[in-house]
Amino acid sequence: MDLTRTGPEAMDPVAADLVLVDLGPGDPRMAADVAPLIRALRPRLSADAFTAFAEEGHAQGLRFTVAYDTATGRALGAATHRVLATSRGRLLFVDDLVTAAGSRGRGIGAHLMAELERRGRAEGCARLELDSGTTNVDAHRFYHARRLMVAAFHFGRELEPDPGGGRSGTDGGSGTDEGSSRDEDPGTDADPATDRGSAGR
């Protein structure tokens, strides 16, 4: 997701008048508001696959935070995130971060990131982490401007479906989706040409 425009305004966007709301499976706004944002980031994710992903992810601790325009009630951006216990300490991992195409450059991504940092600190996390596709330079600028550093390489490979009948991915295929990503792995794309990273941007 391109959170920012290029140029000086990318460093200091004008904040939109937003309210952040956490949604979960069963809330009709998941299909109406969150699914279109996430599916724009991951075009291969069908509506049914989004519902299945949201239910399973939420059960695993994934949270869906949506930025609504207080004037119009329109969903302008969303972040999916979870707290993970790792050998490196607790961290807040951002699976997806996306801003609606017509609303970029308004500070929505920055607003969401600030909230994620606040939540990470409140949860006792030592770090905030995310993945970003290698070609998404606009997202990289956005993250670097917020003092996120490239700290590791993320490696992955596709797994063939279990011939014994194990679970396949939520998209009904081999367990991969378009994205990440957040952009965007819990979101790395099988197709490097379209990989947006797990956090998206």
N, C-alpha and C positions, 0 to 999 in steps of 0.2 A: 504494500500500500504506500503510496506517496503521501506522506503526512505533510510535507512542506513544499513550498515553491523554492526554486533556487534564488539566490540573491540575498541581500541584507535582511529582508523580512523573515527569512528562515531562522535567524538567530533570535529574533524578538517578535514573534507573531502577536497579533492582537487577539486577546482571549475572547472567545465567544461567551454568550450568556448561557451557561450550561448547568444542568443538574445531572449527577451521576446516579444511576440506579442499578442494583444487582438483580438479575433475573435468573430464573431457573426453569427446568423442564416443567411443562404444564401451564406456564404462563403464556397466554396467546401472543404476547409481544415477542416471544422467542421466534416464532414463525414470521410474524409481521415485520419485525424490526431488526432482529439480530441475524436471522438467516440470510437476508439479502446482502448484508454487509460482509459476512463471512464467505458467502458464495461468490461475491465479487472478487475476493482474494483467492478463492479456490474454485474456479469454474467447473471443475469436474465433480464437485460435491453436489449431489442431487438434493432435493428438498427432503426426501425420506432419509437419505444418508445423513443430512444435517441433524434431523430429529434423533436418529439413533446415536450419532456421535455426541450430541448434547446430553442425552440421558446417561450414556456410559461415562462420559468425561466428568459430568457433575458428580456421579457416584464415586469417582476417583479423586474428587477434591477440586475439579476445575470450576472456576467461577467466571461468570459472564457479567462484565461491567459495561453499561451502555451510557453514552453521553447524549442527553436529549437537549434540544434547543428549547429553552423555557418559553419562548414567544410562540413557537409553532407546534411544539410537541413532537417534532421530527427527530428521529434517531440520526445523529451526525457521525457517530464513531462508536467503536466497541473494542474492548480488550478482554481476552480470555487469559486467565492466569491461575497459578496454583502455588501453594507452598510445598516445597520438597525437602525432605530430610536426606542429606547426603553426607558422605565421609568428609566433605569440606565444610560442613555446617549447614544450617537451614538457609534456603534461598527461595526467593520468589521468582518463579519462572514464568515468563510471558510467552504463551503459545501463539497468540494472534493479537495484532494491533492494527486496526484499520480505520480509516476516515472515509466518509462518503465522498465520492468523486467531486461533487460540486461544492464541497465545504472545506477543501484543503487550503492551508495557509491562514486559517482563522484561529490557530492556537489550540485546536481540539486534541491533537496528538500530545502536545505539551501538557495540557490539562490532565489527560489520562495518565501520562507518565508520572506526573507529580503525585497523583493519587496512588499509583502503584508503589512508588517509593515510600509514601507515607504508610501504606498498609504493610509493606515489607518490614519497615522499622517496628511497627506495632506488633508484628508477629514474631519479632526477635530474629529476623533474617539477617545474615551477614552480607548477603549480596542480592542484587537483582540481575537476572540473566535472561537472554533471549538469543535466538538465531536469526540471521538475516541473509537472504540469498546473495551470493557473491557478486551478482551483476547489478544489484539495486543500489546504485551509488547515492541516489537522493535519500534513501533511508539511512545509509551509512553517515551522511552528513548530519542528518537529524540526530542520530544516536551519539555521534562524536560531539556534537554541540551540547549534549547533555551529559558529557563526561563518561560515557560508556566506552570501554576499551575493548579491542580485539584481544581476547585472552587465551583462545584455544582454537584448534581446528575441529570442526564437527564432521565426523565420518559416518557413513551409512551405506547400506546396500539393500537391495530389494530381496524379499523372501518369497519364494514360490509358495503357493497355497499348500497346506498340509494334505497330502493325498489320502490320509486317513480320515479326513472330514473335519479337521479343526476349523476354528473360526477364520473367516476371511475378513477383509476390511469392511468398513461401514459403507463403502461405495459399491459393494457387491463384487469387487474385483480382487486384485491380489493384495489388498491391504494398503494401497497408496492412494493419495489424492493429489490434486493439482499443486497444493501449496506446500508450504513451508517446509508467521509465520512463522500463518508470525508464521509481510511476511517471517507471516509468519509468520528418524527424528519424530518427535511429536509434531510433525508438520513438514518434513523435508520432501520436496517434490521428486518424483521419479524421473521427471523430464528436466534436465538442467537448463534447457532453453526457456522454461517458464517458471523455474524455481524462484519463489519470492521470499523464501526463508520462513522459519516458523512464525516469527512475530509479524511478518507481513510488512508493515509500515503503512 
